[in-house]
Amino acid sequence: MRRTIPKAAPGLFFAGRARGSATEPVSSLSILVLCPHYLPDTAPTGEVMASLCERWIAQGHRVEVISSLPWYKNHAVAEGWRGRLLHTEPAVWGRIRRWYPFAMQKAGLWRRVLGFVGFSVLVGLDALRAARRCDVVFAMSPPLTLGAAGWIASVVGRAPLVFNVQDIFPDAGVHTKVLRNRWIVSLASRLERWLYQKAAAVTVLSQDMADNVQAKLHKRVVLQADKHKGLQASKVHVIPNSADIERIIPLTRHNSYRAQLGLADSGIAVVMYAGNLGHSQSLDLVIGAAQRCLAQGRQDICFVINGDGVARAAIAAAAKRLSNLHLVGWQPPERLGEVLAAADIHLVLLRAGLGASSMPSKLHSVLAAGRPVLASVDEDSEVARLVQASGAGISVAPDNLDAFFQALMQMVDAPEILQQMGQNARQHAITHASPEQLADLYLELFAQVIAS
């Protein structure tokens, strides 16, 4: 039986501090979650979704998750999960059902598209039954096809769809020239706009992304409102991802991870990129900076690239010829705090034009760890504004090696300033929205769309 939800006052959700809300406490909800990854899968979005669900469960809500078998690390179903189409994990609060993801390494574009479609069909068919006992459907993108599965489930279950957009697709693929097939781009663009129109609400990670979506919806985003006069509602809501400041804390840079890399020397500055090695990241800047350091005799600077992705082979080749460049694969989630602490400077790299379609969630983890940031991103993007407002680092124009290297040298050669940047980073993480507050914002939004 569908639960009765108190009528919610219109709300405004935006990046930064969680504001007061006129929404009454939300009674127990049944939430159906469709997502491409879920812990123990190592994808960042899997950790994000698990964090939200854990907090909803702790508040007494019923949660049913439909996701994939773990596959992100090697783009193949993880050992221990193979040989099955479906794995079900029942729990007192609901259940998790994991379907085969059709993941393939080095697959062509059409094969990847068919893989996403096949996975989404399995999730969608499963969701049709689950939707009849839920109050709201929460679907994550990418892939866009999960949004379509979520919409069908929402229609069958007569429950509103909240569409959670972690990266705006196909914009990112078009900007990086990964998507060149005009038929796929056209179909993806049509599906994207259709989903925005059909969803009861769309959530994004930054104001840049909200402006992007709103432009496609031909509606105006209300950025601010006087809380005493009431808040205006909009279909598009900015609810950022967040780091757990209790789990990720500032630690000593001299730890076992740093020693494992042979960088225990306290005189070495470690510059780290940790994340996806994909087409969206300007990793050529790291290689170029490492080459310049060797040419200038800067033996006191070492670069560490931590992650995996399509650019791994090129980086591995560069690491073989550059003694100051280390390539390390994915580390288990429990080592995250240690890995982040090992760096003196963390890099956030996005190619030109991606500021309006992507928001690297790892930035919040770096801030929580109390480490300085050097960002190479669009100058008026959310990342650039956040780095400047927090005082946690320096932001330079994207894909500009000269500007990037100059800023890097400026930071490395000013250890006192670096220390202050790290303190500013941690303070920003502490004073802004916590995972608990963001989970509550989603619950308020659920109440709003159900009531309306």
VENCORZI-V992605 format. One record per pair of residues at least 12 apart in sequence whose C-alpha atoms are under 7 Angstrom apart, sorted by the first residue. I is the first residue (numbers start at 1). GAP is how many residues later the second one is. Records with the same first field share a line. If there is no record, write none. Layout:
I=GAP ; GAP
This chain:
2=133
3=26
5=21 ; 22 ; 442 ; 446
6=18 ; 20
7=441 ; 444
8=15 ; 16 ; 439 ; 440 ; 443
9=13 ; 14
10=221 ; 222 ; 223 ; 438
11=220 ; 221 ; 222
12=219 ; 220 ; 221 ; 225
13=224 ; 225 ; 226
14=223 ; 224 ; 225
15=191 ; 223 ; 224 ; 225
16=416 ; 417
17=415 ; 416
18=415 ; 419
23=421
26=417 ; 421
28=32 ; 33
29=32 ; 33 ; 106
30=31 ; 32 ; 33 ; 104 ; 105 ; 106
31=31 ; 32 ; 33 ; 103 ; 104 ; 105 ; 106
32=31 ; 32 ; 33 ; 99 ; 102 ; 104 ; 105 ; 106
33=31 ; 32 ; 33 ; 104 ; 105 ; 106
34=31 ; 32 ; 33 ; 104 ; 105 ; 106 ; 112 ; 116
35=31 ; 32 ; 104 ; 105
36=31 ; 32
37=30 ; 31 ; 33
38=12 ; 29
40=30
41=29 ; 30 ; 31
42=30 ; 31
43=29
48=193
52=387
55=381 ; 384
56=383
57=36
62=31 ; 32
63=30 ; 31 ; 32
64=30 ; 31 ; 32
65=30 ; 31 ; 32
66=30 ; 31 ; 32 ; 57
67=30 ; 31 ; 32
68=30 ; 31 ; 32 ; 33
69=12 ; 29 ; 30 ; 31 ; 32
75=28 ; 29 ; 30
76=27 ; 28 ; 29
85=14 ; 15
86=12 ; 13 ; 14
87=12
99=23
100=19
101=18
102=13 ; 17
103=12
116=27 ; 29
117=28
120=25 ; 26 ; 29
124=25 ; 26 ; 29
127=26
128=25 ; 28
131=22 ; 23 ; 25 ; 26
132=25
134=25
135=24
136=23 ; 24 ; 25 ; 310
137=13 ; 17 ; 22 ; 23 ; 24 ; 25
138=23 ; 24 ; 25 ; 26
139=23 ; 24 ; 25
140=23 ; 24 ; 25
141=23 ; 24 ; 25 ; 26
142=23 ; 24 ; 25 ; 27
144=48
147=16 ; 48
148=47
160=40 ; 289 ; 290
161=38 ; 39 ; 40
162=37 ; 38 ; 39 ; 40
163=36 ; 38 ; 39 ; 40
164=38 ; 39 ; 40
165=38 ; 39
166=38 ; 39
167=190 ; 191
168=189 ; 190
170=15 ; 18 ; 19
171=186
172=182 ; 185
175=178 ; 179
176=103 ; 104
193=23
200=35 ; 249
201=34 ; 35
202=33 ; 34 ; 35
203=33 ; 34 ; 35 ; 36
204=33 ; 34 ; 35 ; 36
205=33 ; 34 ; 35 ; 36 ; 154
206=32 ; 34 ; 153 ; 176
207=31 ; 175
208=147 ; 148 ; 173 ; 174
209=147 ; 148
210=26 ; 28
212=144
214=22
221=13
239=199
241=120
242=122 ; 192 ; 193
243=121 ; 122 ; 125 ; 192
244=190 ; 191
245=123 ; 185
248=89 ; 120 ; 121
249=88 ; 119 ; 120
250=91 ; 119 ; 120
251=90
252=89
253=88 ; 89 ; 90
254=88
255=87
257=81 ; 82 ; 85
258=84
267=33
268=32 ; 33 ; 34
269=31 ; 32 ; 33 ; 75
270=31 ; 32 ; 33 ; 34 ; 73 ; 74 ; 75
271=31 ; 32 ; 33 ; 72 ; 73 ; 74 ; 75
272=31 ; 32 ; 33 ; 71 ; 73 ; 74 ; 75
273=31 ; 32 ; 33 ; 73 ; 74
274=31 ; 32 ; 33
275=31 ; 32
276=31 ; 32 ; 33
277=30 ; 31 ; 32 ; 33 ; 34 ; 35
278=31 ; 32 ; 33
280=70 ; 71
281=68 ; 69 ; 70
282=67 ; 68 ; 69 ; 117
285=116
287=31
289=116
290=13 ; 34 ; 35
302=22 ; 23
303=21 ; 22 ; 23
304=21 ; 22 ; 23
305=21 ; 22 ; 23
306=21 ; 22 ; 23 ; 24
307=21 ; 22 ; 23
308=21 ; 22
337=32
340=26 ; 29
341=28
344=27
345=26 ; 27 ; 28 ; 29
346=25 ; 26 ; 27 ; 28
347=26 ; 27 ; 28
348=26 ; 27 ; 28
349=26 ; 27 ; 28
350=26 ; 27 ; 48
351=26 ; 47 ; 48
352=25 ; 26 ; 46 ; 47
353=25
355=22 ; 23 ; 26
356=25
367=58 ; 59 ; 62
368=57 ; 58 ; 61
369=57
370=52 ; 53 ; 55 ; 56
371=51 ; 54
372=20 ; 21 ; 46 ; 49 ; 50 ; 53
373=19 ; 20 ; 21
374=19 ; 20 ; 21
375=19 ; 20 ; 21
376=19 ; 20 ; 21 ; 22 ; 28
377=18 ; 19 ; 20 ; 21
378=19 ; 20
379=17 ; 18
390=34 ; 35 ; 38
391=30 ; 33 ; 34
392=29 ; 30 ; 32 ; 33
393=28
